[in-house]
Amino acid sequence: MKKVSKTNNQAIDSSELIIAMDELEKEKGIKKDYLLEAIETALVTAYKRNFDSAENVRITMDKETGEIHVYAEKDVVEKPEDVENDKLQISLEDAKRINSKLEVGDKAEIEQVPKNFGRIAAQTAKQVIVQKIREASR
């Protein structure tokens, strides 16, 4: 089963966050990868809570630029009438509009650009970083 993503260049920019994480790594010895993973996990939770989402969501954060991408993962099913839950499934016909290489059984990753998520992401990232600094200080 292959995953194919639809790309959308409207990512959320968090370059200042990356600079702060680089400083934390230098000053406090908290690994940047550790912070990124914790932030990504927290962002999935924040997304589901704030957008009342039952979707399978994956969030990535570029460790160089800080760009955040939100993807809804949907199983590709044969016909529109086979779609039992449109938050979790997509018909082959609709999936082909996103990416012609998708087949039944694949996972389609559809990039989401939720309104106001940048603010929520920044707030969540700040909370995670503060928590990790406290943990590292102990």
RAPENOR-V406908 format. One record per pair of residues at least 24 apart in sequence whose C-alpha atoms are under 10 Angstrom apart, sorted by sequence separation. I is the first residue (numbers start at 1). J is the second residue. D is the distance in whole Angstrom. If there is no record, write none. Layout:
BEGIN
i->I j->J d->D
i->I j->J d->D
END
This chain:
BEGIN
i->36 j->60 d->9
i->37 j->61 d->9
i->36 j->61 d->7
i->43 j->68 d->10
i->78 j->103 d->8
i->79 j->104 d->9
i->36 j->62 d->9
i->44 j->70 d->9
i->76 j->102 d->8
i->77 j->103 d->8
i->78 j->104 d->6
i->36 j->63 d->7
i->43 j->70 d->9
i->44 j->71 d->10
i->76 j->103 d->7
i->77 j->104 d->5
i->78 j->105 d->9
i->40 j->68 d->9
i->75 j->103 d->10
i->76 j->104 d->5
i->77 j->105 d->6
i->40 j->69 d->10
i->75 j->104 d->8
i->76 j->105 d->5
i->77 j->106 d->8
i->33 j->63 d->8
i->36 j->66 d->9
i->40 j->70 d->10
i->55 j->85 d->10
i->75 j->105 d->6
i->76 j->106 d->6
i->77 j->107 d->10
i->32 j->63 d->8
i->54 j->85 d->10
i->55 j->86 d->9
i->56 j->87 d->8
i->57 j->88 d->10
i->74 j->105 d->10
i->75 j->106 d->6
i->76 j->107 d->6
i->55 j->87 d->5
i->56 j->88 d->7
i->74 j->106 d->8
i->75 j->107 d->5
i->76 j->108 d->7
i->54 j->87 d->7
i->55 j->88 d->6
i->56 j->89 d->10
i->73 j->106 d->10
i->74 j->107 d->5
i->75 j->108 d->6
i->53 j->87 d->8
i->54 j->88 d->8
i->55 j->89 d->9
i->73 j->107 d->6
i->74 j->108 d->5
i->75 j->109 d->9
i->72 j->107 d->10
i->73 j->108 d->6
i->74 j->109 d->6
i->72 j->108 d->8
i->73 j->109 d->5
i->74 j->110 d->8
i->71 j->108 d->9
i->72 j->109 d->6
i->73 j->110 d->6
i->71 j->109 d->6
i->72 j->110 d->5
i->73 j->111 d->9
i->70 j->109 d->9
i->71 j->110 d->5
i->72 j->111 d->6
i->70 j->110 d->8
i->71 j->111 d->4
i->72 j->112 d->7
i->22 j->63 d->10
i->70 j->111 d->6
i->71 j->112 d->6
i->21 j->63 d->9
i->22 j->64 d->10
i->69 j->111 d->7
i->70 j->112 d->5
i->71 j->113 d->9
i->18 j->61 d->10
i->69 j->112 d->8
i->70 j->113 d->7
i->18 j->62 d->9
i->69 j->113 d->8
i->70 j->114 d->8
i->18 j->63 d->7
i->19 j->64 d->9
i->68 j->113 d->10
i->17 j->63 d->10
i->18 j->64 d->7
i->19 j->65 d->9
i->14 j->61 d->9
i->15 j->62 d->9
i->18 j->65 d->7
i->19 j->66 d->9
i->70 j->117 d->10
i->13 j->61 d->9
i->14 j->62 d->9
i->15 j->63 d->9
i->17 j->65 d->9
i->18 j->66 d->6
i->12 j->61 d->9
i->13 j->62 d->10
i->14 j->63 d->10
i->15 j->64 d->8
i->16 j->65 d->9
i->17 j->66 d->7
i->18 j->67 d->9
i->68 j->117 d->10
i->11 j->61 d->10
i->14 j->64 d->10
i->15 j->65 d->5
i->16 j->66 d->8
i->17 j->67 d->10
i->68 j->118 d->9
i->14 j->65 d->7
i->15 j->66 d->5
i->58 j->109 d->9
i->13 j->65 d->7
i->14 j->66 d->4
i->15 j->67 d->7
i->57 j->109 d->9
i->58 j->110 d->10
i->59 j->111 d->10
i->13 j->66 d->6
i->14 j->67 d->6
i->15 j->68 d->10
i->56 j->109 d->10
i->57 j->110 d->9
i->58 j->111 d->9
i->59 j->112 d->10
i->68 j->121 d->9
i->12 j->66 d->8
i->13 j->67 d->4
i->14 j->68 d->7
i->57 j->111 d->10
i->11 j->66 d->10
i->12 j->67 d->5
i->13 j->68 d->6
i->57 j->112 d->9
i->11 j->67 d->6
i->12 j->68 d->5
i->13 j->69 d->9
i->10 j->67 d->9
i->11 j->68 d->6
i->12 j->69 d->7
i->9 j->67 d->10
i->10 j->68 d->9
i->11 j->69 d->6
i->12 j->70 d->9
i->10 j->69 d->8
i->11 j->70 d->8
i->9 j->69 d->9
i->8 j->69 d->9
i->7 j->69 d->9
i->51 j->114 d->8
i->7 j->71 d->10
i->51 j->115 d->10
i->6 j->71 d->9
i->5 j->71 d->8
i->50 j->116 d->10
i->51 j->117 d->9
i->5 j->72 d->10
i->47 j->114 d->9
i->50 j->117 d->9
i->5 j->73 d->9
i->4 j->73 d->10
i->3 j->73 d->9
i->47 j->117 d->8
i->50 j->120 d->8
i->3 j->74 d->10
i->46 j->117 d->9
i->3 j->75 d->10
i->47 j->120 d->8
i->43 j->117 d->9
i->46 j->120 d->7
i->47 j->121 d->8
i->46 j->121 d->8
i->43 j->120 d->8
i->44 j->121 d->10
i->46 j->123 d->10
i->47 j->124 d->10
i->43 j->121 d->6
i->46 j->124 d->7
i->42 j->121 d->9
i->43 j->122 d->9
i->45 j->124 d->10
i->43 j->123 d->10
i->40 j->121 d->9
i->43 j->124 d->7
i->39 j->121 d->9
i->42 j->124 d->7
i->43 j->125 d->8
i->39 j->122 d->10
i->42 j->125 d->8
i->40 j->124 d->10
i->39 j->124 d->7
i->40 j->125 d->9
i->42 j->127 d->9
i->43 j->128 d->10
i->39 j->125 d->6
i->42 j->128 d->7
i->38 j->125 d->9
i->39 j->126 d->9
i->41 j->128 d->10
i->39 j->127 d->9
i->40 j->128 d->10
i->6 j->95 d->10
i->36 j->125 d->9
i->39 j->128 d->6
i->35 j->125 d->9
i->38 j->128 d->7
i->39 j->129 d->8
i->4 j->95 d->10
i->6 j->97 d->10
i->7 j->98 d->9
i->38 j->129 d->9
i->6 j->98 d->6
i->7 j->99 d->10
i->36 j->128 d->10
i->5 j->98 d->8
i->6 j->99 d->7
i->35 j->128 d->8
i->36 j->129 d->9
i->4 j->98 d->9
i->5 j->99 d->8
i->35 j->129 d->7
i->38 j->132 d->9
i->4 j->99 d->7
i->4 j->100 d->10
i->4 j->101 d->8
i->5 j->102 d->10
i->35 j->132 d->8
i->3 j->101 d->10
i->4 j->102 d->7
i->34 j->132 d->9
i->35 j->133 d->10
i->2 j->101 d->10
i->3 j->102 d->8
i->4 j->103 d->10
i->30 j->129 d->10
i->2 j->102 d->8
i->11 j->111 d->9
i->1 j->102 d->10
i->2 j->103 d->9
i->10 j->111 d->9
i->11 j->112 d->9
i->12 j->113 d->8
i->1 j->103 d->9
i->3 j->105 d->10
i->4 j->106 d->8
i->5 j->107 d->9
i->6 j->108 d->8
i->7 j->109 d->9
i->8 j->110 d->9
i->9 j->111 d->9
i->10 j->112 d->9
i->11 j->113 d->7
i->12 j->114 d->10
i->30 j->132 d->8
i->1 j->104 d->9
i->2 j->105 d->8
i->3 j->106 d->6
i->4 j->107 d->7
i->5 j->108 d->6
i->6 j->109 d->6
i->7 j->110 d->8
i->8 j->111 d->6
i->10 j->113 d->7
i->11 j->114 d->10
i->30 j->133 d->8
i->1 j->105 d->6
i->2 j->106 d->5
i->3 j->107 d->5
i->4 j->108 d->6
i->5 j->109 d->5
i->6 j->110 d->5
i->7 j->111 d->6
i->8 j->112 d->8
i->9 j->113 d->10
i->12 j->116 d->10
i->14 j->118 d->8
i->29 j->133 d->10
i->1 j->106 d->5
i->2 j->107 d->6
i->3 j->108 d->6
i->4 j->109 d->6
i->5 j->110 d->6
i->6 j->111 d->6
i->7 j->112 d->10
i->8 j->113 d->9
i->12 j->117 d->8
i->13 j->118 d->8
i->17 j->122 d->8
i->24 j->129 d->9
i->28 j->133 d->8
i->30 j->135 d->10
i->1 j->107 d->7
i->2 j->108 d->9
i->3 j->109 d->7
i->4 j->110 d->9
i->5 j->111 d->7
i->6 j->112 d->10
i->12 j->118 d->6
i->30 j->136 d->7
i->11 j->118 d->9
i->12 j->119 d->10
i->14 j->121 d->9
i->29 j->136 d->8
i->30 j->137 d->10
i->14 j->122 d->8
i->17 j->125 d->8
i->21 j->129 d->8
i->28 j->136 d->8
i->12 j->121 d->9
i->13 j->122 d->10
i->17 j->126 d->9
i->20 j->129 d->10
i->24 j->133 d->8
i->28 j->137 d->8
i->12 j->122 d->10
i->14 j->125 d->10
i->17 j->129 d->10
END
